[in-house]
Amino acid sequence: MKCLIGAHVSIAGGLANAFSRGEKIGCTTIQIFTKNQMQWKSKPLSNEQIKRYQQSLANSTIRSVLAHDSYLINLASPDENLLTKSGQAFLEEMDRAEKLGISYLIFHPGSHKGAGENFGLKLIADSINYVQKQRSNYRLKLLLETTAGQGTNLGYSFEQLKQIIDMLDSPHRVGVCLDTCHIFAAGYDIRTKSNYMKTFDKFDQVIGLERLHAIHLNDSKKEFGSRVDRHENIGKGEIGIEGFRLIMNDERFIHIPKVLETPGGKQKFMENLELLKNLVES
C-alpha cells in the first residue's frame, strides 16, 4: 500500500505497544493518545519511555504516527479556570508529542458553552497563540479537527476554521484534520463524485488543501446535516461506500495519513481496513 492508512490504537501497557497493535490489524499509520485521555495530568515521559517508543517505531512497518489530545480540553471555554486548565493540559500534550518526535497533534477546536460563536472562535485563536508562544521552538504542527457542530462545538464549517487560522500569529504552524463523519453531519456531502468534488473544492477555496495533513475515515450513524457526531463502520452508515472509494483513489491524498475511529474494536478495524484497501483501484 502506497497510501498511509490505519486506526486509532491503544497505548495500554506503554506507548511502545501501539506499534505491534497497529501492525496486527494491517496499519501503515496509527493514531494514539500519548496519555490517559480522561485525566487532566500525567507523569512526564521518562527517557526510558521515549527510548522504548522510538526503538519500537524504528523496528516497525508503521510509517507515521498521529497524536490526538484529551477530550477534556476546551480551548474555547468561557470559564476562566477551565480555560487556564485547558491551556496547561494542552501544553503538556504538546510537550509529550514533541518529545516523542510526533509531527501532528490533532484537537477539537472547542465549545463556546453558550457564550457565542465569535467569542469562542476568538478564544480558540488566543489559546493557540498562547501555547505556541510558550513552545516557539517546537516542530510539532497542531491540526484543527473538523467537527459535526453538535451542541456548542465550533469548527463545523470550513469558514470557522479559516476564521481561527486568520487570527493566528503563526498560521504556518497549524493545519487541519478532516473527519468524514463530522463534515457529513455538518452538511458537506461526499456521497457522489460531483458532491465530493464540490466539498473539496470548497475546502480548497476557503482553507487550502495544502493545510490538510490528516483524515479521519468514519461513516456516520446519523443523517446528512444532522449536526450529530456518531461514528459508524465504513459502508454501514449514511455516507456509504462511494465517498470512501473517492477518498481512497484521490491522488491528492495518497501521502496524507488516514485513520479509522470506527466502533467495534480490533476485529472491526481489520474488516474496515481490508474494505478500504480493496477500494483502491490499480
C-alpha positions in Angstrom: 0.0 0.0 0.0 1.4 3.3 -1.1 -1.1 5.2 1.0 -0.9 5.7 4.7 -3.9 4.0 6.3 -4.6 2.8 9.8 -6.6 3.3 13.0 -6.6 4.8 16.5 -4.8 2.2 18.7 -4.4 1.7 22.4 -1.3 2.6 24.4 -2.2 0.2 27.2 0.9 -1.2 28.9 3.1 1.5 27.4 3.4 3.8 24.3 5.7 1.4 22.6 3.0 -1.3 22.4 1.0 0.8 20.0 3.1 -0.2 17.0 2.6 -4.0 17.3 -1.2 -3.4 17.8 -1.2 -1.3 14.6 0.8 -3.9 12.6 -1.5 -6.8 13.7 -4.6 -5.1 12.2 -2.8 -4.0 9.0 -2.0 -0.4 9.6 0.7 1.7 7.9 -0.1 4.7 10.1 -1.6 4.9 13.6 -3.2 7.5 15.8 -2.7 7.4 19.6 -3.4 9.3 22.8 0.0 9.9 24.4 -1.5 9.7 27.9 -4.8 8.7 29.6 -7.2 11.0 27.7 -9.7 11.0 30.6 -7.2 12.5 33.1 -6.0 16.1 33.2 -2.5 15.4 34.2 0.0 12.6 33.9 3.6 11.8 34.9 6.1 13.3 32.5 7.6 10.9 30.0 10.8 9.3 31.2 13.9 9.0 29.0 13.4 5.2 29.1 9.8 5.5 27.8 10.9 7.8 25.0 13.7 5.4 24.1 11.4 2.4 24.0 8.9 4.2 21.9 11.5 5.3 19.4 13.0 1.9 19.2 9.6 0.3 18.5 8.9 2.8 15.8 12.3 2.2 14.2 11.6 -1.6 14.1 8.1 -1.2 12.9 6.4 -1.2 9.5 4.3 1.8 10.7 5.4 4.8 8.7 3.7 7.7 10.6 2.1 8.5 13.9 -0.6 11.0 14.7 -1.4 12.1 18.3 -4.8 13.2 19.5 -5.3 15.4 22.6 -7.6 14.7 25.5 -11.3 15.3 25.1 -11.3 17.1 28.4 -9.6 20.1 26.9 -11.7 23.1 25.8 -9.8 26.0 24.3 -13.0 28.0 23.9 -14.3 27.7 27.5 -15.8 30.9 28.8 -14.9 29.7 32.3 -11.6 31.2 33.1 -10.5 28.5 35.4 -11.3 25.7 32.9 -9.7 27.7 30.1 -6.5 28.1 32.1 -6.6 24.4 33.0 -7.2 23.5 29.3 -4.2 25.6 28.2 -1.9 24.0 30.7 -3.1 20.5 29.7 -2.7 21.3 26.0 0.9 22.4 26.7 1.5 19.0 28.3 0.0 17.3 25.2 2.4 19.3 23.0 5.4 18.5 25.2 4.7 14.8 25.0 4.2 14.7 21.2 7.3 16.8 20.6 9.5 14.6 22.9 8.3 11.5 21.0 9.0 13.1 17.6 5.4 13.1 16.5 4.7 15.6 13.7 1.0 16.3 14.2 -1.2 16.8 17.3 -5.0 16.7 16.4 -7.5 18.6 18.6 -11.2 19.6 18.6 -11.3 23.4 18.4 -13.5 23.9 21.4 -17.1 24.6 22.6 -18.3 28.1 23.4 -20.9 26.8 26.0 -23.4 29.5 25.2 -21.0 32.4 25.1 -21.4 32.8 21.3 -19.6 31.5 18.3 -17.4 34.6 17.5 -16.4 34.8 21.2 -15.5 31.2 21.2 -13.6 31.3 17.9 -11.5 34.3 19.2 -10.8 32.3 22.4 -9.6 29.3 20.4 -7.2 31.6 18.4 -6.0 33.3 21.6 -5.4 29.9 23.2 -3.4 28.6 20.2 -1.4 31.8 20.1 -0.6 31.4 23.8 0.5 27.8 23.6 2.6 28.3 20.5 4.3 31.3 22.1 5.2 29.2 25.1 6.7 26.5 22.7 8.0 28.7 20.0 10.8 26.3 19.1 8.6 23.2 18.6 8.5 21.5 15.2 5.1 20.0 16.1 2.2 21.1 13.9 -1.3 21.5 15.5 -4.2 20.2 13.5 -7.7 21.7 14.0 -10.2 18.9 13.5 -13.5 19.5 11.6 -16.5 18.9 13.9 -20.1 17.9 13.4 -21.3 21.1 15.2 -23.1 19.2 18.0 -24.2 21.3 20.9 -22.0 24.4 21.0 -19.0 22.8 19.4 -17.1 25.1 17.0 -15.2 24.1 13.8 -18.2 22.7 11.9 -17.7 24.9 8.9 -14.6 25.5 6.8 -15.2 29.2 7.3 -14.9 28.8 11.1 -11.6 27.0 10.8 -10.4 29.7 8.4 -11.6 32.4 10.9 -9.4 30.8 13.6 -6.4 30.4 11.3 -6.7 34.1 10.2 -6.3 35.2 13.8 -3.1 33.2 14.5 0.3 34.8 15.0 2.0 31.8 13.4 -0.6 30.2 11.0 2.1 28.1 9.3 2.3 26.1 12.5 -1.4 25.0 12.2 -3.2 22.7 9.8 -6.4 20.7 9.5 -7.6 17.2 10.1 -10.8 16.4 8.2 -13.2 13.9 9.7 -15.6 12.4 7.1 -18.4 11.7 9.7 -18.1 15.2 11.1 -18.2 17.1 7.8 -21.1 14.9 6.6 -23.1 15.6 9.8 -22.2 19.3 9.4 -23.7 19.5 5.9 -20.8 18.7 3.5 -21.8 15.8 1.1 -19.3 13.3 -0.3 -21.7 10.6 -1.3 -21.4 11.2 -5.1 -18.5 12.3 -7.2 -20.0 15.6 -8.1 -20.7 16.5 -4.4 -17.4 15.1 -3.3 -15.6 17.4 -5.8 -17.7 20.4 -4.6 -16.9 19.7 -1.0 -13.1 19.5 -1.5 -13.2 22.5 -4.0 -14.9 24.4 -1.2 -12.2 23.3 1.3 -9.5 24.3 -1.1 -11.1 27.7 -1.7 -11.7 28.5 2.0 -8.8 26.8 3.8 -6.5 25.5 1.1 -5.7 21.8 0.5 -2.1 22.4 1.5 -3.3 22.8 5.1 -4.9 19.3 5.1 -2.5 16.9 6.9 -4.7 14.1 8.2 -8.1 12.5 7.5 -10.3 10.5 9.9 -12.2 7.9 8.0 -15.6 7.3 9.7 -19.0 6.6 8.3 -22.0 8.3 10.0 -24.8 6.8 12.0 -26.8 9.9 11.6 -28.3 11.5 8.5 -26.7 14.2 6.4 -26.7 17.6 8.1 -27.9 16.2 11.4 -25.1 18.0 13.4 -24.8 14.8 15.5 -21.4 13.1 15.9 -21.9 9.4 15.8 -19.3 7.2 14.0 -20.3 4.1 12.1 -18.3 1.4 10.3 -17.3 2.0 6.7 -20.2 1.4 4.3 -22.7 0.7 7.2 -23.8 4.3 7.7 -25.3 7.2 5.9 -22.2 8.1 3.8 -21.9 4.7 2.2 -19.1 3.1 0.2 -18.7 5.6 -2.7 -17.5 8.5 -0.6 -14.7 6.4 0.8 -13.8 5.0 -2.7 -13.4 8.5 -3.9 -11.1 9.4 -1.0 -9.0 6.2 -1.3 -8.4 6.9 -5.0 -7.8 10.7 -4.8 -4.2 11.1 -5.8 -4.1 14.4 -3.8 -4.4 12.4 -0.6 -2.1 9.4 -1.2 0.5 10.7 1.3 -1.9 12.0 3.8 -2.4 9.7 6.9 -5.9 8.3 7.0 -7.1 6.7 10.3 -10.2 4.9 11.4 -12.1 5.8 14.6 -15.0 3.4 13.9 -16.8 1.4 16.6 -16.3 -2.3 17.3 -12.7 -2.7 18.3 -9.9 -4.7 16.7 -11.9 -7.0 14.6 -14.0 -4.2 13.1 -10.8 -2.2 12.4 -9.4 -5.2 10.5 -12.6 -5.5 8.4 -12.8 -1.8 7.7 -9.1 -1.6 6.7 -9.4 -4.5 4.4 -12.5 -3.0 2.8 -10.8 0.4 2.3 -7.7 -1.2 0.8 -9.9 -3.2 -1.7 -11.4 0.1 -2.8 -8.1 1.3 -4.2 -8.1 0.9 -8.0 -4.9 -0.2 -9.6 
